[in-house]
Amino acid sequence: AETVALKKELRALEAQLHDAREDSASVRGQLVRDREEASRLSAAREDELRTSLHEATEAPAETVALKKELRALEAQLHDAREDSASVRGQLVRDREEASRLSAAREDELRTSLHEATEAPAETVALK
């Protein structure tokens, strides 16, 4: 009777051992899946951080380049304004010179006209 009881207990313990092994295999399988998921999430997060870092380091370089371009454009604008002022100044001087020459030519023509109209009267007076 004792042997039968021990055999029953042994079979019960073997069944428990079998169940424990199945549970252990199931837990190991879940652990593997959890590790894979954690690894996938970690890789995704690492990619996000790498992208953020790249964008963060790229932004200052882009900002520096844009600032250089802005300074170059501001210098070109300054030069263009100086050239425009110079051209306006030359235009004013040219207009003044043209006005002076026009006034001188007008005086010459007036004198010539006066002399031309005076000459026939003088000729008549001499005759």
MMTF fields as JSON, N, C-alpha, C and O atoms, coordinates in Angstrom:
{
  "mmtfVersion": "1.0.0",
  "mmtfProducer": "UNKNOWN",
  "numBonds": 507,
  "numAtoms": 508,
  "numGroups": 127,
  "numChains": 1,
  "numModels": 1,
  "chainsPerModel": [1],
  "groupsPerChain": [127],
  "chainIdList": ["A"],
  "bondAtomList": [4, 2, 8, 6, 12, 10, 16, 14, 20, 18, 24, 22, 28, 26, 32, 30, 36, 34, 40, 38, 44, 42, 48, 46, 52, 50, 56, 54, 60, 58, 64, 62, 68, 66, 72, 70, 76, 74, 80, 78, 84, 82, 88, 86, 92, 90, 96, 94, 100, 98, 104, 102, 108, 106, 112, 110, 116, 114, 120, 118, 124, 122, 128, 126, 132, 130, 136, 134, 140, 138, 144, 142, 148, 146, 152, 150, 156, 154, 160, 158, 164, 162, 168, 166, 172, 170, 176, 174, 180, 178, 184, 182, 188, 186, 192, 190, 196, 194, 200, 198, 204, 202, 208, 206, 212, 210, 216, 214, 220, 218, 224, 222, 228, 226, 232, 230, 236, 234, 240, 238, 244, 242, 248, 246, 252, 250, 256, 254, 260, 258, 264, 262, 268, 266, 272, 270, 276, 274, 280, 278, 284, 282, 288, 286, 292, 290, 296, 294, 300, 298, 304, 302, 308, 306, 312, 310, 316, 314, 320, 318, 324, 322, 328, 326, 332, 330, 336, 334, 340, 338, 344, 342, 348, 346, 352, 350, 356, 354, 360, 358, 364, 362, 368, 366, 372, 370, 376, 374, 380, 378, 384, 382, 388, 386, 392, 390, 396, 394, 400, 398, 404, 402, 408, 406, 412, 410, 416, 414, 420, 418, 424, 422, 428, 426, 432, 430, 436, 434, 440, 438, 444, 442, 448, 446, 452, 450, 456, 454, 460, 458, 464, 462, 468, 466, 472, 470, 476, 474, 480, 478, 484, 482, 488, 486, 492, 490, 496, 494, 500, 498, 504, 502],
  "bondOrderList": [1, 1, 1, 1, 1, 1, 1, 1, 1, 1, 1, 1, 1, 1, 1, 1, 1, 1, 1, 1, 1, 1, 1, 1, 1, 1, 1, 1, 1, 1, 1, 1, 1, 1, 1, 1, 1, 1, 1, 1, 1, 1, 1, 1, 1, 1, 1, 1, 1, 1, 1, 1, 1, 1, 1, 1, 1, 1, 1, 1, 1, 1, 1, 1, 1, 1, 1, 1, 1, 1, 1, 1, 1, 1, 1, 1, 1, 1, 1, 1, 1, 1, 1, 1, 1, 1, 1, 1, 1, 1, 1, 1, 1, 1, 1, 1, 1, 1, 1, 1, 1, 1, 1, 1, 1, 1, 1, 1, 1, 1, 1, 1, 1, 1, 1, 1, 1, 1, 1, 1, 1, 1, 1, 1, 1, 1],
  "groupList": [{"groupName": "ALA", "atomNameList": ["N", "CA", "C", "O"], "elementList": ["N", "C", "C", "O"], "formalChargeList": [0, 0, 0, 0], "bondAtomList": [1, 0, 2, 1, 3, 2], "bondOrderList": [1, 1, 2], "singleLetterCode": "A", "chemCompType": "L-PEPTIDE LINKING"}, {"groupName": "GLU", "atomNameList": ["N", "CA", "C", "O"], "elementList": ["N", "C", "C", "O"], "formalChargeList": [0, 0, 0, 0], "bondAtomList": [1, 0, 2, 1, 3, 2], "bondOrderList": [1, 1, 2], "singleLetterCode": "E", "chemCompType": "L-PEPTIDE LINKING"}, {"groupName": "THR", "atomNameList": ["N", "CA", "C", "O"], "elementList": ["N", "C", "C", "O"], "formalChargeList": [0, 0, 0, 0], "bondAtomList": [1, 0, 2, 1, 3, 2], "bondOrderList": [1, 1, 2], "singleLetterCode": "T", "chemCompType": "L-PEPTIDE LINKING"}, {"groupName": "VAL", "atomNameList": ["N", "CA", "C", "O"], "elementList": ["N", "C", "C", "O"], "formalChargeList": [0, 0, 0, 0], "bondAtomList": [1, 0, 2, 1, 3, 2], "bondOrderList": [1, 1, 2], "singleLetterCode": "V", "chemCompType": "L-PEPTIDE LINKING"}, {"groupName": "LEU", "atomNameList": ["N", "CA", "C", "O"], "elementList": ["N", "C", "C", "O"], "formalChargeList": [0, 0, 0, 0], "bondAtomList": [1, 0, 2, 1, 3, 2], "bondOrderList": [1, 1, 2], "singleLetterCode": "L", "chemCompType": "L-PEPTIDE LINKING"}, {"groupName": "LYS", "atomNameList": ["N", "CA", "C", "O"], "elementList": ["N", "C", "C", "O"], "formalChargeList": [0, 0, 0, 0], "bondAtomList": [1, 0, 2, 1, 3, 2], "bondOrderList": [1, 1, 2], "singleLetterCode": "K", "chemCompType": "L-PEPTIDE LINKING"}, {"groupName": "ARG", "atomNameList": ["N", "CA", "C", "O"], "elementList": ["N", "C", "C", "O"], "formalChargeList": [0, 0, 0, 0], "bondAtomList": [1, 0, 2, 1, 3, 2], "bondOrderList": [1, 1, 2], "singleLetterCode": "R", "chemCompType": "L-PEPTIDE LINKING"}, {"groupName": "GLN", "atomNameList": ["N", "CA", "C", "O"], "elementList": ["N", "C", "C", "O"], "formalChargeList": [0, 0, 0, 0], "bondAtomList": [1, 0, 2, 1, 3, 2], "bondOrderList": [1, 1, 2], "singleLetterCode": "Q", "chemCompType": "L-PEPTIDE LINKING"}, {"groupName": "HIS", "atomNameList": ["N", "CA", "C", "O"], "elementList": ["N", "C", "C", "O"], "formalChargeList": [0, 0, 0, 0], "bondAtomList": [1, 0, 2, 1, 3, 2], "bondOrderList": [1, 1, 2], "singleLetterCode": "H", "chemCompType": "L-PEPTIDE LINKING"}, {"groupName": "ASP", "atomNameList": ["N", "CA", "C", "O"], "elementList": ["N", "C", "C", "O"], "formalChargeList": [0, 0, 0, 0], "bondAtomList": [1, 0, 2, 1, 3, 2], "bondOrderList": [1, 1, 2], "singleLetterCode": "D", "chemCompType": "L-PEPTIDE LINKING"}, {"groupName": "SER", "atomNameList": ["N", "CA", "C", "O"], "elementList": ["N", "C", "C", "O"], "formalChargeList": [0, 0, 0, 0], "bondAtomList": [1, 0, 2, 1, 3, 2], "bondOrderList": [1, 1, 2], "singleLetterCode": "S", "chemCompType": "L-PEPTIDE LINKING"}, {"groupName": "GLY", "atomNameList": ["N", "CA", "C", "O"], "elementList": ["N", "C", "C", "O"], "formalChargeList": [0, 0, 0, 0], "bondAtomList": [1, 0, 2, 1, 3, 2], "bondOrderList": [1, 1, 2], "singleLetterCode": "G", "chemCompType": "PEPTIDE LINKING"}, {"groupName": "PRO", "atomNameList": ["N", "CA", "C", "O"], "elementList": ["N", "C", "C", "O"], "formalChargeList": [0, 0, 0, 0], "bondAtomList": [1, 0, 2, 1, 3, 2], "bondOrderList": [1, 1, 2], "singleLetterCode": "P", "chemCompType": "L-PEPTIDE LINKING"}],
  "groupTypeList": [0, 1, 2, 3, 0, 4, 5, 5, 1, 4, 6, 0, 4, 1, 0, 7, 4, 8, 9, 0, 6, 1, 9, 10, 0, 10, 3, 6, 11, 7, 4, 3, 6, 9, 6, 1, 1, 0, 10, 6, 4, 10, 0, 0, 6, 1, 9, 1, 4, 6, 2, 10, 4, 8, 1, 0, 2, 1, 0, 12, 0, 1, 2, 3, 0, 4, 5, 5, 1, 4, 6, 0, 4, 1, 0, 7, 4, 8, 9, 0, 6, 1, 9, 10, 0, 10, 3, 6, 11, 7, 4, 3, 6, 9, 6, 1, 1, 0, 10, 6, 4, 10, 0, 0, 6, 1, 9, 1, 4, 6, 2, 10, 4, 8, 1, 0, 2, 1, 0, 12, 0, 1, 2, 3, 0, 4, 5],
  "groupIdList": [1, 2, 3, 4, 5, 6, 7, 8, 9, 10, 11, 12, 13, 14, 15, 16, 17, 18, 19, 20, 21, 22, 23, 24, 25, 26, 27, 28, 29, 30, 31, 32, 33, 34, 35, 36, 37, 38, 39, 40, 41, 42, 43, 44, 45, 46, 47, 48, 49, 50, 51, 52, 53, 54, 55, 56, 57, 58, 59, 60, 61, 62, 63, 64, 65, 66, 67, 68, 69, 70, 71, 72, 73, 74, 75, 76, 77, 78, 79, 80, 81, 82, 83, 84, 85, 86, 87, 88, 89, 90, 91, 92, 93, 94, 95, 96, 97, 98, 99, 100, 101, 102, 103, 104, 105, 106, 107, 108, 109, 110, 111, 112, 113, 114, 115, 116, 117, 118, 119, 120, 121, 122, 123, 124, 125, 126, 127],
  "secStructList": [7, 2, 2, 2, 2, 2, 2, 2, 2, 2, 2, 2, 2, 2, 2, 2, 2, 2, 2, 2, 2, 2, 2, 2, 2, 2, 2, 2, 2, 2, 2, 2, 2, 2, 2, 2, 2, 2, 2, 2, 2, 2, 2, 2, 2, 2, 2, 2, 2, 2, 2, 2, 2, 2, 2, 2, 2, 2, 2, 2, 2, 2, 2, 2, 2, 2, 2, 2, 2, 2, 2, 2, 2, 2, 2, 2, 2, 2, 2, 2, 2, 2, 2, 2, 2, 2, 2, 2, 2, 2, 2, 2, 2, 2, 2, 2, 2, 2, 2, 2, 2, 2, 2, 2, 2, 2, 2, 2, 2, 2, 2, 2, 2, 2, 2, 2, 2, 2, 2, 2, 2, 2, 2, 2, 2, 2, 7],
  "xCoordList": [0.834, 0.0, 0.871, 0.592, 1.921, 2.832, 3.485, 3.689, 3.803, 4.43, 3.463, 3.871, 2.211, 1.197, 1.064, 0.969, 1.055, 0.95, 2.172, 2.053, 3.337, 4.564, 4.564, 5.019, 4.048, 3.99, 3.027, 3.312, 1.861, 0.904, 1.561, 1.436, 2.255, 2.926, 4.0, 4.173, 4.729, 5.773, 5.145, 5.67, 4.0, 3.325, 2.812, 2.865, 2.323, 1.842, 3.012, 2.898, 4.123, 5.311, 5.843, 6.302, 5.788, 6.222, 5.303, 5.77, 4.027, 3.065, 3.328, 3.296, 3.587, 3.905, 5.198, 5.308, 6.195, 7.475, 7.228, 7.778, 6.393, 6.062, 5.39, 5.757, 4.4, 3.706, 4.682, 4.621, 5.581, 6.574, 7.495, 7.853, 7.886, 8.738, 7.994, 8.582, 6.705, 5.915, 5.785, 5.941, 5.497, 5.409, 6.738, 6.77, 7.829, 9.164, 9.44, 9.967, 9.079, 9.27, 8.42, 8.878, 7.191, 6.302, 6.872, 6.871, 7.363, 7.941, 9.189, 9.402, 10.024, 11.22, 10.823, 11.428, 9.803, 9.318, 8.823, 9.117, 8.07, 7.585, 8.753, 8.756, 9.747, 10.941, 11.668, 12.097, 11.808, 12.455, 11.658, 12.24, 10.331, 9.488, 9.598, 9.676, 9.605, 9.733, 11.081, 11.163, 12.133, 13.468, 13.516, 14.079, 12.925, 12.891, 12.122, 12.557, 10.988, 10.188, 10.969, 10.981, 11.62, 12.42, 13.562, 13.877, 14.179, 15.271, 14.762, 15.401, 13.598, 13.009, 12.672, 12.965, 12.054, 11.703, 12.957, 12.997, 13.973, 15.226, 15.881, 16.383, 15.869, 16.444, 15.658, 16.24, 14.323, 13.491, 13.782, 13.917, 13.875, 14.164, 15.55, 15.755, 16.502, 17.859, 17.856, 18.543, 17.08, 16.955, 16.342, 16.799, 15.299, 14.676, 15.686, 15.779, 16.443, 17.433, 18.533, 18.989, 18.959, 20.005, 19.509, 20.239, 18.244, 17.655, 17.552, 17.888, 17.092, 16.983, 18.341, 18.484, 19.336, 20.689, 21.209, 21.815, 20.962, 21.402, 20.742, 21.396, 19.415, 18.697, 19.186, 19.31, 19.464, 19.921, 21.303, 21.586, 22.163, 23.507, 23.488, 24.33, 22.524, 22.422, 21.849, 22.267, 20.904, 20.244, 21.225, 21.153, 22.152, 23.104, 23.978, 24.282, 24.382, 25.202, 24.399, 24.922, 23.138, 22.274, 22.065, 22.06, 21.893, 21.718, 22.957, 22.847, 24.134, 25.392, 25.474, 25.836, 25.136, 25.184, 24.196, 24.515, 23.002, 21.998, 22.444, 22.221, 23.075, 23.567, 24.653, 24.691, 25.551, 26.605, 25.985, 26.392, 24.991, 24.314, 23.613, 23.639, 22.982, 22.312, 23.308, 23.045, 24.467, 25.492, 25.996, 26.219, 26.175, 26.628, 25.586, 25.939, 24.311, 23.245, 23.146, 22.901, 23.337, 23.322, 24.473, 24.306, 25.647, 26.799, 26.506, 26.837, 25.878, 25.523, 24.508, 24.6, 23.54, 22.545, 23.214, 22.895, 24.143, 24.875, 25.635, 25.597, 26.336, 27.084, 26.154, 26.465, 24.996, 24.033, 23.506, 23.317, 23.269, 22.804, 23.876, 23.575, 25.13, 26.226, 26.333, 26.503, 26.232, 26.292, 25.135, 25.317, 23.96, 22.787, 22.981, 22.653, 23.509, 23.761, 24.794, 24.665, 25.817, 26.84, 26.251, 26.551, 25.407, 24.78, 23.851, 23.823, 23.084, 22.209, 23.032, 22.664, 24.148, 25.017, 25.556, 25.587, 25.982, 26.494, 25.38, 25.614, 24.174, 23.033, 22.763, 22.512, 22.81, 22.596, 23.681, 23.398, 24.942, 26.039, 25.888, 26.141, 25.47, 25.278, 24.155, 24.263, 23.068, 21.964, 22.397, 22.048, 23.156, 23.658, 24.555, 24.471, 25.432, 26.328, 25.53, 25.821, 24.512, 23.669, 22.915, 22.781, 22.43, 21.719, 22.658, 22.294, 23.887, 24.865, 25.224, 25.287, 25.462, 25.794, 24.622, 24.807, 23.404, 22.221, 22.065, 21.738, 22.308, 22.218, 23.295, 23.034, 24.502, 25.592, 25.252, 25.45, 24.726, 24.365, 23.224, 23.209, 22.267, 21.161, 21.695, 21.241, 22.671, 23.275, 23.985, 23.877, 24.709, 25.392, 24.394, 24.596, 23.288, 22.286, 21.604, 21.333, 21.331, 20.721, 21.651, 21.227, 22.947, 23.926, 23.995, 24.005, 24.045, 24.097, 22.845, 22.934, 21.689, 20.436, 20.428, 20.01, 20.887, 20.943, 21.874, 21.567, 23.015, 23.963, 23.383, 23.571, 22.687, 22.117, 21.0, 20.863, 20.213, 19.124, 19.659, 19.074, 20.747, 21.334, 22.105, 22.142, 22.704, 23.517, 22.712, 23.194, 21.516, 20.772, 20.391, 20.413, 20.049, 19.695, 20.909, 20.797, 22.061, 23.298, 23.645, 24.114, 23.398, 23.686, 22.781, 23.227, 21.496, 20.558, 21.011, 20.964, 21.436, 21.859, 23.1, 23.247, 23.985, 25.203, 24.909, 25.604, 23.881, 23.558, 22.921, 22.56],
  "yCoordList": [-1.197, 0.0, 1.25, 2.243, 1.151, 2.3, 2.512, 3.655, 1.46, 1.547, 2.176, 3.003, 1.814, 2.374, 3.864, 4.662, 4.243, 5.66, 6.419, 7.541, 5.821, 6.481, 6.62, 7.632, 5.597, 5.67, 6.777, 7.523, 6.88, 7.944, 9.315, 10.225, 9.431, 10.688, 10.984, 12.135, 9.947, 10.11, 10.571, 11.473, 9.949, 10.354, 11.786, 12.55, 12.146, 13.516, 14.501, 15.565, 14.12, 14.986, 15.068, 16.128, 13.963, 13.973, 14.877, 15.618, 14.811, 15.662, 17.131, 17.989, 17.408, 18.785, 19.242, 20.383, 18.314, 18.637, 18.933, 19.89, 18.11, 18.32, 19.684, 20.445, 19.993, 21.289, 22.442, 23.473, 22.253, 23.286, 23.51, 24.647, 22.407, 22.532, 23.262, 24.11, 22.947, 23.641, 25.122, 25.984, 25.407, 26.804, 27.515, 28.653, 26.836, 27.411, 27.694, 28.751, 26.735, 26.932, 28.102, 28.912, 28.195, 29.287, 30.626, 31.61, 30.637, 31.866, 32.246, 33.421, 31.246, 31.543, 32.112, 33.07, 31.513, 32.015, 33.449, 34.285, 33.735, 35.113, 36.048, 37.187, 35.572, 36.382, 36.717, 37.854, 35.736, 35.971, 37.009, 37.934, 36.86, 37.824, 39.224, 40.225, 39.278, 40.571, 41.221, 42.429, 40.406, 40.951, 41.468, 42.53, 40.713, 41.148, 42.463, 43.373, 42.552, 43.786, 44.944, 46.053, 44.674, 45.712, 46.148, 47.336, 45.194, 45.51, 46.35, 47.322, 45.96, 46.706, 48.135, 49.097, 48.258, 49.591, 50.41, 51.61, 49.758, 50.449, 50.941, 52.063, 50.083, 50.481, 51.645, 52.577, 51.581, 52.666, 53.964, 55.023, 53.878, 55.072, 55.612, 56.823, 54.693, 55.107, 55.837, 56.846, 55.328, 56.002, 57.388, 58.349, 57.491, 58.801, 59.769, 60.922, 59.288, 60.155, 60.545, 61.689, 59.59, 59.884, 60.939, 61.862, 60.785, 61.76, 63.132, 64.151, 63.152, 64.421, 65.073, 66.284, 64.268, 64.8, 65.35, 66.421, 64.597, 65.05, 66.382, 67.311, 66.453, 67.697, 68.831, 69.971, 68.509, 69.552, 70.056, 71.248, 69.163, 69.619, 70.23, 71.068, 69.812, 70.361, 71.775, 72.637, 72.015, 73.318, 74.458, 75.467, 74.341, 75.441, 75.662, 76.803, 74.574, 74.726, 75.44, 76.31, 75.073, 75.722, 77.182, 78.057, 77.445, 78.818, 79.644, 80.786, 79.078, 79.785, 80.093, 81.202, 79.101, 79.31, 80.395, 81.242, 80.366, 81.384, 82.769, 83.766, 82.822, 84.113, 84.653, 85.853, 83.774, 84.216, 84.733, 85.77, 84.001, 84.416, 85.753, 86.618, 85.92, 87.173, 88.329, 89.404, 88.098, 89.16, 89.512, 90.684, 88.497, 88.753, 89.573, 90.504, 89.238, 89.994, 91.418, 92.358, 91.573, 92.916, 93.751, 94.941, 93.129, 93.841, 94.239, 95.347, 93.32, 93.647, 94.786, 95.677, 94.753, 95.82, 97.154, 98.181, 97.129, 98.349, 98.898, 100.097, 97.989, 98.41, 98.986, 99.994, 98.324, 98.798, 100.184, 101.037, 100.407, 101.729, 102.789, 103.907, 102.433, 103.385, 103.705, 104.863, 102.657, 102.878, 103.757, 104.645, 103.516, 104.295, 105.759, 106.664, 105.984, 107.357, 108.032, 109.212, 107.279, 107.827, 108.19, 109.247, 107.301, 107.557, 108.768, 109.609, 108.853, 110.029, 111.313, 112.327, 111.259, 112.436, 112.819, 113.999, 111.826, 112.103, 112.655, 113.547, 112.128, 112.613, 114.085, 114.875, 114.459, 115.858, 116.738, 117.808, 116.262, 117.053, 117.185, 118.25, 116.092, 116.13, 117.088, 117.832, 117.069, 117.987, 119.437, 120.303, 119.699, 121.064, 121.513, 122.653, 120.589, 120.909, 121.147, 122.074, 120.303, 120.471, 121.798, 122.502, 122.128, 123.394, 124.573, 125.548, 124.465, 125.535, 125.679, 126.794, 124.541, 124.581, 125.106, 125.848, 124.711, 125.187, 126.694, 127.405, 127.166, 128.616, 129.339, 130.408, 128.781, 129.427, 129.439, 130.439, 128.285, 128.209, 129.176, 129.809, 129.289, 130.227, 131.656, 132.458, 131.965, 133.3, 133.539, 134.624, 132.532, 132.664, 132.909, 133.774, 132.116, 132.274, 133.643, 134.277, 134.087, 135.4, 136.5, 137.435, 136.329, 137.31, 137.276, 138.317, 136.051, 135.925, 136.504, 137.191, 136.239, 136.764, 138.281, 138.968, 138.789, 140.243, 140.871, 141.9, 140.223, 140.744, 140.648, 141.549, 139.563, 139.371, 140.38, 140.871, 140.688, 141.65, 143.066, 143.961, 143.278, 144.595, 144.934, 146.096, 143.962, 144.184, 144.804, 145.768, 144.316, 144.968, 146.414, 147.29, 146.671, 148.026, 148.921, 150.068, 148.411, 149.18, 149.423, 150.496, 148.387, 148.519, 149.58, 150.38, 149.592, 150.584, 151.974, 152.936, 152.071, 153.354, 153.847, 155.051, 152.959, 153.357, 153.791, 154.643, 153.2, 153.543, 154.918, 155.425],
  "zCoordList": [0.0, 0.0, 0.0, -0.671, 0.774, 0.837, -0.54, -0.949, -1.234, -2.55, -3.533, -4.348, -3.48, -4.365, -4.084, -5.016, -2.827, -2.447, -2.933, -3.427, -2.797, -3.253, -4.773, -5.306, -5.474, -6.942, -7.375, -8.311, -6.673, -6.988, -6.763, -7.582, -5.639, -5.316, -6.358, -6.76, -6.8, -7.814, -9.126, -9.778, -9.528, -10.77, -10.649, -11.614, -9.488, -9.269, -9.373, -9.981, -8.769, -8.84, -10.268, -10.695, -11.011, -12.407, -13.237, -14.102, -12.976, -13.679, -13.352, -14.234, -12.074, -11.678, -12.35, -12.798, -12.414, -13.065, -14.533, -15.077, -15.185, -16.601, -16.78, -17.675, -15.924, -15.987, -15.744, -16.414, -14.774, -14.46, -15.651, -15.961, -16.331, -17.517, -18.639, -19.311, -18.855, -19.874, -19.532, -20.396, -18.259, -17.82, -18.05, -18.517, -17.719, -17.879, -19.351, -19.698, -20.226, -21.67, -22.151, -22.957, -21.664, -22.043, -21.581, -22.32, -20.329, -19.782, -20.577, -20.874, -20.925, -21.715, -23.085, -23.565, -23.704, -24.999, -24.88, -25.735, -23.819, -23.601, -23.346, -23.814, -22.603, -22.326, -23.622, -23.816, -24.51, -25.806, -26.602, -27.17, -26.646, -27.367, -26.746, -27.459, -25.419, -24.732, -25.039, -25.26, -25.049, -25.364, -26.804, -27.069, -27.73, -29.128, -29.267, -29.973, -28.594, -28.634, -28.016, -28.55, -26.887, -26.23, -27.133, -27.216, -27.804, -28.723, -29.896, -30.3, -30.441, -31.552, -31.119, -31.83, -29.949, -29.439, -29.157, -29.427, -28.617, -28.327, -29.626, -29.692, -30.658, -31.947, -32.551, -33.106, -32.436, -32.967, -32.22, -32.833, -30.91, -30.098, -30.426, -30.508, -30.612, -30.971, -32.315, -32.475, -33.286, -34.581, -34.42, -35.039, -33.582, -33.328, -32.733, -33.153, -31.747, -31.102, -32.077, -32.082, -32.905, -33.885, -34.868, -35.227, -35.302, -36.225, -35.555, -36.159, -34.319, -33.589, -33.422, -33.594, -33.088, -32.923, -34.244, -34.291, -35.323, -36.645, -37.002, -37.475, -36.76, -37.055, -36.172, -36.619, -34.912, -33.984, -34.377, -34.252, -34.85, -35.252, -36.637, -36.959, -37.469, -38.81, -38.768, -39.542, -37.879, -37.799, -37.558, -38.259, -36.583, -36.407, -37.642, -37.992, -38.302, -39.507, -40.592, -41.288, -40.73, -41.711, -41.332, -42.198, -40.047, -39.569, -39.874, -40.321, -39.636, -39.934, -41.42, -41.812, -42.25, -43.7, -44.123, -44.957, -43.547, -43.885, -43.417, -44.105, -42.247, -41.756, -42.666, -42.938, -43.148, -44.078, -45.363, -45.887, -45.871, -47.091, -46.881, -47.756, -45.712, -45.395, -45.353, -45.891, -44.704, -44.644, -46.041, -46.345, -46.891, -48.263, -49.017, -49.741, -48.854, -49.522, -48.982, -49.738, -47.671, -47.093, -47.644, -47.91, -47.819, -48.386, -49.833, -50.256, -50.599, -51.981, -52.022, -52.867, -51.106, -51.044, -50.718, -51.317, -49.766, -49.396, -50.602, -50.88, -51.325, -52.518, -53.579, -54.214, -53.762, -54.761, -54.384, -55.252, -53.085, -52.645, -52.87, -53.29, -52.588, -52.832, -54.316, -54.697, -55.166, -56.618, -57.073, -57.905, -56.535, -56.896, -56.497, -57.265, -55.307, -54.848, -55.743, -56.07, -56.136, -57.017, -58.377, -58.932, -58.907, -60.202, -60.103, -61.001, -58.995, -58.822, -58.761, -59.355, -58.039, -57.958, -59.328, -59.678, -60.107, -61.454, -62.334, -63.149, -62.172, -62.954, -62.631, -63.541, -61.37, -60.968, -61.591, -62.131, -61.505, -62.096, -63.608, -64.172, -64.267, -65.724, -66.096, -67.071, -65.312, -65.584, -65.397, -66.2, -64.338, -64.1, -65.245, -65.702, -65.714, -66.827, -68.1, -68.855, -68.342, -69.532, -69.459, -70.46, -68.28, -68.107, -68.353, -69.01, -67.806, -67.997, -69.473, -69.993, -70.156, -71.585, -72.403, -73.368, -72.005, -72.709, -72.553, -73.503, -71.325, -71.085, -71.876, -72.428, -71.944, -72.694, -74.186, -74.876, -74.676, -76.102, -76.409, -77.465, -75.485, -75.654, -75.728, -76.544, -74.857, -74.885, -76.219, -76.792, -76.714, -78.011, -79.134, -79.987, -79.119, -80.172, -80.085, -81.105, -78.858, -78.687, -79.238, -79.918, -78.904, -79.39, -80.913, -81.57, -81.467, -82.929, -83.57, -84.588, -82.995, -83.524, -83.433, -84.365, -82.319, -82.136, -83.168, -83.77, -83.352, -84.339, -85.752, -86.57, -86.028, -87.365, -87.629, -88.749, -86.622, -86.831, -86.803, -87.413, -86.116, -86.037, -87.314, -87.718, -87.938, -89.136, -90.274, -90.869, -90.621, -91.719, -91.349, -92.213, -90.096, -89.716, -89.836, -90.269, -89.46, -89.565, -91.04, -91.42, -91.858, -93.289, -93.9, -94.722, -93.497, -94.001, -93.53, -94.296, -92.306, -91.767, -92.491, -92.702, -92.872, -93.565, -95.01, -95.564, -95.603, -96.986, -96.993, -98.054]
}
